[in-house]
Amino acid sequence: MNGSLPDSTMGAIVLGGHVQALGIVRILGRRGISSVVIDETGRCIARRSKYCEAFHRVSNDKLESFLAGEMCSTKYRGRVIFPTNDFHVRILSRLREGLSRYYRLSTDVPDVIDLFYNKINTYRLAGRAGVPIPLSFFPDRPEDLDDPEIPFPCIVKPAVMYDFYRKTGRKVFLSNDRKELRQAYARALRVIPASEIIIQEVIPGEGPDQFSACFLYIGGRSYVKLTACRMRQHPLDFGNATTYAEVSDAAVPEEYGERLLNAAGYNGLCEVEFKRDPRDGVFKLLEVNPRTWKWHIIAEKSGTPFIPLWFDYLRGLPVEPVEGFKMASFCHQATDIPVRLALLFRGANYWNRKIRPVQNAVWSSDDPAPWFYEKLYLPDFIINR
């Protein structure tokens, strides 16, 4: 793979600078592999890691030209690029042919990425692969909202999340009746086209019903895999960030995840999210993230080396599948504390649950600076996120 690039290059480029990026920087850094961090804001914690070799502040609209520019493509030639959000995945996939002349890309080809970037494509693929999804509707016009089969409560959600969330600060709009559904649909139309609007049932249940199956999937097989329960998240309902997750031995999410990735012909790292429906016990697909996920550094405690194996593979080194896992958990204290308090007031018996060993999202005795900077950045984080 990318055989024309220099094999002597030992380094990574990480796009993004928050918890997920910090995890990549540390995992590689502890193995003697330095990383360059590129983010659109200077207030990011990954740049403060001792394992970060250099930092470049680049706005999203300039990212393409920066990566293809002479300075970056020459100085960091041959490095592996890791994206940390959907925008990065889309950029790297779309520019794959050109950027592959300079870098080793961890993102799959455009046709495959489009299957997961757009949830309508994902749900259609799931139907062909026999993977259950929540009851979903794809309205072409306002009149379709009168469909008597639409249950309440329901949500209006985007097929493509990144722009929708940046513009609204929400992942979904909740509707408890048809009047609210029409209002939510009209609100969504001001942000995205009708072709990207999904109406979906609300699956009941709480944190213990939220699962993710995570994979390093190459050539039709899993080289590393792990299932976890994403027990606490922020916000509590329809969360956009996991605050606490723990390894699970649930087998069905892995089975469904592999079935879906095989159907897509996917290669790379990914997280496949499910919710277990307490009404029938069925795990139902929510979305697929074709990249690393926020809590991926749990691998350091669970014995599942997603990042190192993928890094070695992209450099052309031989890799072997890793079997099994160890019980462990992940906790991001800065966001988990308020979530735990909210769950305590709700009377949820899992409000303070924690399985040991615990992988802390930010604190690390061998690399303490990001933890201190996170506290400095916290007011800005609360206001802008």
C-alpha positions in Angstrom: 0.0 0.0 0.0 1.4 3.4 -1.0 4.7 1.6 -1.9 6.2 4.7 -3.5 6.3 6.5 -0.2 9.4 6.3 2.1 9.3 3.4 4.4 11.6 5.2 6.8 8.8 7.7 7.7 7.6 7.0 11.3 4.9 9.4 12.2 1.3 10.4 12.0 -0.9 13.4 11.2 -3.9 13.7 13.4 -6.8 15.8 12.2 -8.6 17.3 15.3 -7.4 18.1 18.7 -9.8 16.9 21.4 -10.1 13.7 23.5 -10.2 11.4 20.5 -7.1 13.0 18.9 -5.3 12.9 22.2 -5.9 9.2 22.4 -4.3 8.6 19.0 -1.3 10.8 19.8 -0.7 9.0 23.1 -1.1 5.5 21.8 1.4 6.1 19.0 3.7 8.2 21.2 4.1 5.5 23.8 5.4 3.3 21.0 8.0 5.8 19.8 5.8 7.3 17.0 5.4 11.1 17.0 2.3 12.9 15.8 1.5 16.2 14.2 -1.8 17.7 15.2 -3.9 19.8 12.9 -7.0 21.5 14.3 -9.2 24.5 13.5 -8.9 25.9 17.0 -5.8 26.6 19.0 -7.6 25.6 22.2 -7.2 21.8 21.8 -5.6 19.5 24.3 -3.9 17.1 21.9 -1.4 19.7 21.0 -0.3 19.9 24.6 0.7 16.3 24.8 4.5 15.6 25.1 4.0 13.2 22.3 2.8 15.9 19.9 5.8 16.9 17.7 4.1 20.0 16.1 0.8 21.8 15.9 -0.8 23.6 12.9 -4.0 25.7 13.3 -5.9 25.3 10.0 -9.5 26.2 9.4 -11.7 23.6 7.8 -12.0 25.6 4.6 -8.2 25.7 4.2 -7.5 22.0 5.2 -7.5 20.7 1.6 -5.0 23.3 0.4 -2.8 22.9 3.5 -2.5 19.1 3.1 -1.8 19.3 -0.6 0.6 22.3 -0.1 4.3 22.0 -0.5 5.2 22.6 3.1 3.0 19.9 4.6 3.3 17.3 1.8 7.1 17.6 1.8 7.8 17.9 5.5 5.4 15.2 6.5 5.6 13.0 3.4 4.8 9.3 4.0 2.9 9.9 7.3 -0.3 8.1 8.2 -3.3 10.5 8.5 -6.0 9.8 11.1 -9.3 11.7 10.9 -11.4 12.3 14.0 -14.7 13.5 12.7 -17.0 13.1 9.7 -15.8 16.2 7.9 -12.2 14.9 8.0 -13.3 11.5 6.7 -15.2 13.1 3.8 -12.2 15.3 2.9 -9.7 12.5 3.0 -12.0 10.1 1.0 -12.8 12.7 -1.6 -9.1 13.7 -2.1 -7.8 10.2 -1.7 -6.3 9.8 -5.1 -4.3 13.1 -4.9 -3.3 12.9 -1.2 -2.1 9.3 -1.5 0.9 10.6 -3.5 2.1 12.2 -0.3 0.6 10.4 2.7 -0.8 7.0 3.9 -4.5 7.5 4.3 -6.5 5.6 7.0 -9.8 6.4 5.2 -11.5 4.1 2.8 -12.5 4.8 -0.8 -15.3 7.3 -1.6 -17.9 4.7 -2.7 -17.6 2.9 0.6 -17.4 6.0 2.8 -20.6 7.3 1.2 -22.5 4.2 2.4 -21.8 5.3 6.0 -21.5 9.1 5.6 -25.2 9.2 4.5 -27.4 7.3 6.9 -30.1 6.7 4.3 -27.4 4.7 2.4 -26.5 3.0 5.6 -30.0 1.9 6.4 -30.6 0.6 2.9 -27.3 -1.4 3.2 -28.5 -2.7 6.6 -31.7 -3.9 5.0 -29.8 -5.9 2.4 -27.5 -7.3 5.0 -30.2 -8.4 7.4 -29.3 -5.9 10.2 -32.3 -4.5 12.1 -32.8 -0.7 12.1 -35.4 1.4 14.0 -38.7 2.0 12.2 -37.7 4.8 9.8 -39.4 7.0 7.2 -37.9 9.0 4.4 -40.4 11.8 3.5 -40.2 13.4 0.1 -42.7 16.2 0.9 -44.6 17.7 3.8 -47.7 15.6 2.9 -45.7 12.5 3.8 -45.8 13.5 7.5 -49.5 12.5 7.6 -48.5 8.8 7.3 -50.5 7.0 10.1 -47.6 4.5 10.5 -45.3 7.2 12.0 -45.2 6.6 15.7 -44.9 9.1 18.5 -42.7 10.2 20.0 -40.4 10.2 17.0 -37.3 12.2 15.9 -36.4 14.1 12.8 -32.7 13.5 12.1 -30.3 14.2 9.2 -28.9 11.6 6.8 -25.6 13.6 7.0 -24.8 14.6 10.6 -21.8 16.9 10.4 -23.3 20.1 8.8 -26.6 19.6 10.6 -25.0 19.5 14.0 -22.7 22.4 13.3 -25.7 24.6 12.3 -28.2 23.5 15.0 -26.1 22.2 17.9 -28.5 19.2 17.9 -28.3 15.7 16.6 -32.1 15.3 16.3 -35.4 17.2 16.8 -37.8 15.4 19.1 -41.5 15.3 18.2 -44.3 14.2 20.5 -47.2 14.7 18.2 -47.9 15.5 14.6 -47.9 19.2 15.2 -44.5 19.1 16.6 -43.4 16.8 13.8 -44.4 19.4 11.2 -42.6 22.1 13.1 -39.5 19.9 13.4 -39.6 19.0 9.7 -39.9 22.7 8.7 -37.0 23.6 11.0 -34.9 20.8 9.4 -35.7 22.1 5.9 -34.1 25.4 6.8 -30.8 23.5 7.3 -30.8 20.5 5.0 -32.6 19.4 1.8 -35.7 17.2 2.1 -33.7 14.3 0.6 -31.6 14.2 3.7 -34.4 14.1 6.3 -35.2 11.0 8.2 -38.1 10.4 10.6 -37.4 7.6 13.0 -39.1 6.0 16.0 -37.7 6.7 19.5 -36.4 3.4 20.9 -37.1 3.4 24.6 -34.4 2.4 27.1 -31.5 4.1 28.8 -27.7 4.0 29.0 -27.4 0.3 29.6 -29.1 -0.3 26.2 -26.6 1.7 24.2 -23.9 -0.4 22.5 -21.0 0.0 20.1 -19.2 -2.7 18.2 -15.7 -1.5 17.1 -13.5 -3.0 14.5 -10.2 -2.9 12.7 -11.6 -4.6 9.6 -9.4 -5.5 6.6 -10.1 -7.7 3.6 -13.3 -9.1 4.9 -12.2 -10.1 8.4 -11.8 -8.5 11.8 -8.2 -8.0 13.0 -9.3 -6.4 16.2 -12.8 -6.1 17.6 -14.5 -5.0 20.8 -18.0 -4.3 22.0 -18.8 -1.8 24.7 -21.8 -0.4 26.5 -21.9 3.4 26.1 -23.6 3.7 29.5 -23.4 7.4 30.0 -23.5 10.2 27.5 -24.0 13.9 27.1 -26.7 15.1 26.6 -28.5 12.2 28.4 -30.9 11.7 25.6 -29.6 11.6 22.0 -26.1 12.3 23.2 -23.3 13.5 21.0 -20.4 12.4 23.4 -19.8 9.3 25.4 -18.8 10.1 29.0 -18.5 6.6 30.3 -18.3 3.2 28.5 -17.4 -0.3 29.6 -16.4 -3.4 27.7 -19.3 -5.8 27.1 -19.4 -9.5 26.2 -22.6 -9.0 24.1 -22.1 -11.0 20.9 -24.9 -9.7 18.7 -23.5 -6.2 18.0 -20.2 -7.7 16.7 -22.1 -10.2 14.6 -24.3 -7.5 13.0 -21.3 -5.1 12.7 -19.2 -7.7 10.8 -22.2 -8.5 8.6 -22.6 -4.8 7.7 -18.9 -4.1 7.1 -18.6 -7.2 4.9 -21.6 -6.1 2.8 -20.0 -2.7 2.4 -16.5 -4.1 1.5 -15.1 -1.7 4.2 -11.5 -1.5 5.2 -10.3 0.4 8.3 -11.3 1.4 11.8 -14.9 2.0 12.6 -17.5 2.1 15.3 -21.0 0.6 14.7 -23.6 2.0 17.1 -26.7 0.1 18.2 -29.5 0.4 20.7 -31.0 -2.6 22.3 -34.8 -2.3 22.1 -36.2 -3.4 25.5 -39.6 -4.1 23.9 -38.2 -7.1 21.9 -34.5 -7.3 22.9 -33.4 -6.7 19.4 -30.2 -4.7 18.7 -31.1 -2.0 16.2 -28.5 -0.1 14.1 -28.2 3.7 14.7 -25.1 4.7 12.7 -21.6 3.7 11.6 -18.6 6.0 12.2 -15.8 5.0 9.7 -13.0 6.3 11.8 -11.8 6.3 15.4 -14.4 7.1 18.1 -14.1 9.3 21.2 -13.4 6.5 23.7 -11.1 4.3 21.5 -8.2 4.7 24.0 -10.0 2.1 26.2 -7.9 -0.2 24.0 -4.9 0.5 26.3 -6.7 -1.3 29.1 -8.8 -3.8 27.1 -5.8 -5.3 25.1 -7.3 -4.4 21.7 -4.6 -2.6 19.7 -6.7 -0.9 17.0 -4.4 2.0 16.3 -1.0 0.2 16.3 -2.1 -2.6 14.0 -3.7 -0.2 11.6 -0.7 2.0 11.6 1.6 -0.9 10.9 -0.6 -2.2 8.1 -0.7 1.2 6.4 3.1 1.2 6.5 3.2 -2.1 4.7 4.2 -4.2 7.7 2.7 -7.7 8.4 -0.1 -7.8 11.0 -1.9 -10.7 12.6 -5.4 -10.7 14.1 -5.7 -10.2 17.8 -8.2 -12.4 19.6 -10.0 -11.7 22.8 -10.2 -8.7 25.2 -10.0 -7.7 28.8 -12.7 -6.1 30.9 -12.2 -2.4 31.3 -13.9 1.0 31.1 -13.4 4.5 29.8 -14.3 7.7 31.7 -14.1 11.4 30.7 -14.4 13.0 34.1 -14.9 16.6 32.9 -18.1 15.6 31.1 -19.1 12.5 33.2 -19.5 14.3 36.5 -22.5 16.4 35.5 -24.0 13.5 33.7 -23.7 11.3 36.8 -25.4 14.0 38.9 -28.2 14.3 36.4 -28.7 10.5 36.5 -28.6 10.5 40.3 -31.5 12.9 40.3 -33.3 10.7 37.9 -32.9 7.8 40.2 -30.8 5.7 37.7 -29.0 3.0 39.5 -26.0 3.1 37.1 -25.2 6.8 37.8 -21.9 6.0 39.5 -21.1 2.7 37.9 -17.4 2.1 37.1 -15.6 -1.1 36.0 -11.9 -1.3 36.7 -9.4 -0.8 35.4 -10.5 2.6 34.2 -8.9 4.3 31.2 -9.1 8.1 31.9 -9.8 10.1 28.8 -7.4 13.0 29.6 -5.5 12.5 32.8 -2.2 10.5 32.5 0.7 10.6 35.0 3.2 10.3 32.1 1.6 13.1 30.1 -0.2 15.5 32.5 -0.2 18.7 30.6 -3.4 18.0 28.5 -5.4 17.6 31.8 -4.4 21.0 33.1 -5.0 22.7 29.7 -8.4 21.0 29.6 -9.4 22.9 32.8 -8.2 26.2 31.3 -10.2 25.5 28.1 -13.3 24.3 29.9 -15.3 27.6 29.9 -14.8 28.0 26.2 -15.7 24.3 25.6 -19.0 24.7 27.6 -19.9 27.9 25.7 -19.1 26.7 22.2 -20.0 23.0 22.4 
